[in-house]
């Protein structure tokens, strides 16, 4: 299934706006990330040399309930892909196989497939999954692919994050060599940052690793890029394929002001022991902290964000 060049532009333009009406599943996923320190705030030096006010660690989705949360978020992202962004007018991404690149993509693909079958059984109840072996097997059934054969199949790739895009390009090469057709990619977070370094935030990078320090992602090189382009934006154009993210930077900025996390048991006990004036001050400080985080992230977006 082919996609025209305007599709990538439409997706990027939509994502650049701070969404004031995030769907419940997206808000729920953001709450999960905040509650379990998957999304943290502070000062984090990235491999690019930039100092980021936030940090997303997708490697923490290793517990059953957290894997379920991310799988549902991926499934909803696939199911809610906007119809007016598709040339054929169909709703959601239509595909035959969900592909998880070894190794981190494997549990994501399996869990997301199950969530899709539960959320939209008529559309996704009979789709398949597959993943690649790091090394081709030369005995038994042999080959590089485990699961559904890819020949003649429409394939969606699910992975945690995209940094420079090398790992995704390797997965796409495998899919094409096996006779599959790439029709989409879904990741957890789009940082919406220009490819570059702290000293040259918009400079083209060729052959330079732009992965984030500490963030669970893929290391690799960026191929030839244009200024003011993010790694995901570059790959959308290069692959001529939708690349969707569960969250992006604008989602986080907008959502921080709306997400209310229940206090921990210790915090609740402490508040009960405070008088009304102390409680009001505590809540005011929390609001100020959220406001500061939002302002810091907006400033970071102004400096490094894609236009």
CORURJO-V32654 format. One record per residue. N is the residue number from 1. RES is the residue in three letters. SS is DSSP state (H for helix, E for strand, - for the rest). PSI is psi in radians with two decimals (none if undefined). BURIAL is b if it has 9 or more other C-alpha atoms within 8 Angstrom, else e. Layout:
N|RES|SS|PSI|BURIAL  N|RES|SS|PSI|BURIAL
This chain:
1|UNK|-|2.09|e  2|UNK|-|2.72|e  3|UNK|-|2.38|b  4|UNK|-|2.89|e  5|UNK|H|-0.42|e  6|UNK|H|-0.31|e  7|UNK|H|-0.83|b  8|UNK|H|-0.74|b  9|UNK|H|-0.72|e  10|UNK|H|-0.73|b  11|UNK|H|-0.83|b  12|UNK|H|-0.72|b  13|UNK|H|-0.71|e  14|UNK|H|-0.70|e  15|UNK|H|-0.37|b  16|UNK|-|-0.27|e  17|UNK|-|2.45|e  18|UNK|-|1.97|b  19|UNK|-|2.06|e  20|UNK|-|-0.13|e  21|UNK|-|1.01|e  22|UNK|-|2.41|b  23|UNK|-|2.72|e  24|UNK|H|-0.66|e  25|UNK|H|-0.58|e  26|UNK|H|-0.74|b  27|UNK|H|-0.72|b  28|UNK|H|-0.72|e  29|UNK|H|-0.72|b  30|UNK|H|-0.73|b  31|UNK|H|-0.75|b  32|UNK|H|-0.77|b  33|UNK|H|-0.68|b  34|UNK|H|-0.73|b  35|UNK|H|-0.60|e  36|UNK|-|0.33|e  37|UNK|-|0.40|e  38|UNK|-|-0.63|b  39|UNK|E|2.05|b  40|UNK|E|2.80|b  41|UNK|E|2.58|e  42|UNK|E|-2.34|e  43|UNK|E|1.97|e  44|UNK|E|2.09|b  45|UNK|E|2.17|b  46|UNK|-|2.88|b  47|UNK|-|-0.42|b  48|UNK|-|-0.19|b  49|UNK|-|-0.18|b  50|UNK|-|2.63|b  51|UNK|E|1.94|b  52|UNK|E|2.48|b  53|UNK|E|0.01|b  54|UNK|E|2.85|b  55|UNK|E|2.23|b  56|UNK|E|2.04|b  57|UNK|-|1.57|b  58|UNK|H|-0.22|b  59|UNK|H|-0.18|e  60|UNK|H|-0.02|e  61|UNK|-|0.86|e  62|UNK|-|-0.08|e  63|UNK|-|2.66|e  64|UNK|H|-0.83|e  65|UNK|H|-0.56|e  66|UNK|H|-0.66|b  67|UNK|H|-0.68|b  68|UNK|H|-0.74|b  69|UNK|H|-0.78|b  70|UNK|H|-0.60|b  71|UNK|H|-0.76|b  72|UNK|H|-0.70|b  73|UNK|H|-0.74|b  74|UNK|H|-0.79|b  75|UNK|H|-0.76|b  76|UNK|H|-0.62|b  77|UNK|H|-0.74|b  78|UNK|H|-0.80|b  79|UNK|H|-0.55|b  80|UNK|-|0.16|e  81|UNK|-|2.19|b  82|UNK|-|2.33|e  83|UNK|H|-0.62|b  84|UNK|H|-0.09|e  85|UNK|H|-0.07|b  86|UNK|-|2.33|b  87|UNK|-|-0.56|e  88|UNK|-|-0.05|e  89|UNK|-|0.03|e  90|UNK|-|2.68|e  91|UNK|-|2.45|b  92|UNK|-|2.90|b  93|UNK|-|2.23|b  94|UNK|-|2.21|e  95|UNK|-|2.98|b  96|UNK|-|-0.55|b  97|UNK|E|2.34|b  98|UNK|E|2.12|b  99|UNK|E|2.22|b  100|UNK|E|1.92|b  101|UNK|-|2.38|b  102|UNK|-|2.42|b  103|UNK|-|-0.53|e  104|UNK|H|-0.42|b  105|UNK|H|-0.27|b  106|UNK|H|-0.98|b  107|UNK|H|-0.53|e  108|UNK|H|-0.75|b  109|UNK|H|-0.79|b  110|UNK|H|-0.82|b  111|UNK|H|-0.68|b  112|UNK|H|-0.68|b  113|UNK|H|-0.76|b  114|UNK|H|-0.74|e  115|UNK|H|-0.71|b  116|UNK|H|-0.73|b  117|UNK|H|-0.53|b  118|UNK|H|-0.68|e  119|UNK|H|-0.73|e  120|UNK|-|1.24|b  121|UNK|H|-0.58|b  122|UNK|H|-0.53|e  123|UNK|H|-0.67|e  124|UNK|H|0.11|b  125|UNK|-|-0.31|b  126|UNK|-|0.29|e  127|UNK|-|2.83|b  128|UNK|E|3.00|b  129|UNK|E|2.82|b  130|UNK|E|2.77|b  131|UNK|E|2.88|b  132|UNK|E|2.66|b  133|UNK|E|2.56|b  134|UNK|E|-0.57|e  135|UNK|E|2.38|e  136|UNK|E|2.44|e  137|UNK|E|2.26|b  138|UNK|-|0.27|e  139|UNK|-|3.04|e  140|UNK|-|-2.31|e  141|UNK|-|-0.33|e  142|UNK|-|-3.11|e  143|UNK|E|3.14|e  144|UNK|E|-0.25|b  145|UNK|E|2.32|b  146|UNK|E|2.34|b  147|UNK|E|-2.54|e  148|UNK|-|2.31|b  149|UNK|-|2.51|e  150|UNK|-|-0.21|b  151|UNK|-|2.18|e  152|UNK|-|0.12|e  153|UNK|-|2.56|b  154|UNK|E|2.24|b  155|UNK|E|2.35|b  156|UNK|E|2.30|b  157|UNK|E|2.34|b  158|UNK|E|2.34|b  159|UNK|-|3.03|b  160|UNK|-|-1.08|b  161|UNK|E|2.87|b  162|UNK|-|2.25|b  163|UNK|-|-1.58|b  164|UNK|-|-0.30|b  165|UNK|-|0.02|b  166|UNK|H|-0.80|b  167|UNK|H|-0.68|b  168|UNK|H|-0.75|e  169|UNK|H|-0.63|e  170|UNK|H|-0.71|e  171|UNK|H|-0.72|b  172|UNK|H|-0.70|b  173|UNK|H|-0.75|e  174|UNK|H|-0.81|e  175|UNK|H|-0.81|b  176|UNK|H|-0.68|b  177|UNK|H|-0.51|e  178|UNK|-|0.07|b  179|UNK|-|0.17|b  180|UNK|-|2.91|b  181|UNK|E|2.05|b  182|UNK|E|2.22|b  183|UNK|E|-0.02|b  184|UNK|E|2.81|b  185|UNK|E|2.44|b  186|UNK|E|2.28|b  187|UNK|E|2.95|b  188|UNK|E|-0.69|b  189|UNK|E|2.38|b  190|UNK|E|1.97|b  191|UNK|-|-0.25|e  192|UNK|-|0.70|b  193|UNK|E|2.51|b  194|UNK|E|2.46|b  195|UNK|-|2.23|b  196|UNK|-|-2.88|b  197|UNK|-|3.08|b  198|UNK|-|-0.64|b  199|UNK|-|-0.48|e  200|UNK|-|1.32|e  201|UNK|-|-0.38|b  202|UNK|-|0.24|b  203|UNK|-|2.48|b  204|UNK|-|2.47|b  205|UNK|-|2.29|b  206|UNK|-|2.05|b  207|UNK|-|0.31|e  208|UNK|-|2.40|e  209|UNK|E|2.22|b  210|UNK|-|0.39|b  211|UNK|-|2.81|b  212|UNK|-|2.41|b  213|UNK|-|2.16|e  214|UNK|-|-0.58|e  215|UNK|-|2.48|b  216|UNK|-|1.95|b  217|UNK|-|-2.87|b  218|UNK|-|2.39|b  219|UNK|-|2.65|b  220|UNK|-|-2.93|b  221|UNK|E|2.74|b  222|UNK|-|2.34|b  223|UNK|-|-3.02|e  224|UNK|-|2.28|e  225|UNK|-|2.93|b  226|UNK|-|2.67|e  227|UNK|-|2.65|b  228|UNK|-|0.37|b  229|UNK|-|2.39|b  230|UNK|E|2.92|b  231|UNK|H|-0.73|b  232|UNK|H|-0.71|b  233|UNK|H|-0.71|b  234|UNK|H|-0.78|b  235|UNK|H|-0.60|b  236|UNK|H|-0.79|b  237|UNK|H|-0.72|b  238|UNK|H|-0.73|e  239|UNK|H|-0.24|e  240|UNK|-|0.83|b  241|UNK|-|2.50|b  242|UNK|-|2.28|b  243|UNK|E|1.93|b  244|UNK|E|2.62|b  245|UNK|E|2.52|b  246|UNK|E|-0.83|b  247|UNK|E|2.65|b  248|UNK|E|3.13|b  249|UNK|H|-0.69|b  250|UNK|H|-0.63|b  251|UNK|H|-0.73|b  252|UNK|H|-0.82|b  253|UNK|H|-0.81|b  254|UNK|H|-0.72|b  255|UNK|H|-0.50|b  256|UNK|H|-0.59|b  257|UNK|-|-0.18|b  258|UNK|-|-0.44|e  259|UNK|-|2.22|b  260|UNK|-|1.95|e  261|UNK|-|2.41|e  262|UNK|-|2.52|e  263|UNK|-|2.71|e  264|UNK|-|2.89|e  265|UNK|H|-0.72|e  266|UNK|H|-0.74|e  267|UNK|H|-0.66|e  268|UNK|H|-0.77|b  269|UNK|H|-0.71|e  270|UNK|H|-0.70|e  271|UNK|H|-0.62|e  272|UNK|H|-0.49|e  273|UNK|H|-0.18|e  274|UNK|-|2.68|b  275|UNK|-|3.04|e  276|UNK|H|-0.72|e  277|UNK|H|-0.73|e  278|UNK|H|-0.70|e  279|UNK|H|-0.74|b  280|UNK|H|-0.69|e  281|UNK|H|-0.71|e  282|UNK|H|-0.78|e  283|UNK|H|-0.64|e  284|UNK|H|-0.69|e  285|UNK|H|-0.69|e  286|UNK|H|-0.72|e  287|UNK|H|-0.71|e  288|UNK|H|-0.67|e  289|UNK|H|-0.76|e  290|UNK|H|-0.75|b  291|UNK|H|-0.71|b  292|UNK|H|-0.72|e  293|UNK|H|-0.77|b  294|UNK|H|-0.78|b  295|UNK|H|-0.69|e  296|UNK|H|-0.70|b  297|UNK|H|-0.60|b  298|UNK|H|-0.69|b  299|UNK|H|-0.70|e  300|UNK|H|-0.72|b  301|UNK|H|-0.70|b  302|UNK|H|-0.67|e  303|UNK|H|-0.74|e  304|UNK|H|-0.16|b  305|UNK|E|2.69|b  306|UNK|-|2.62|b  307|UNK|-|none|e
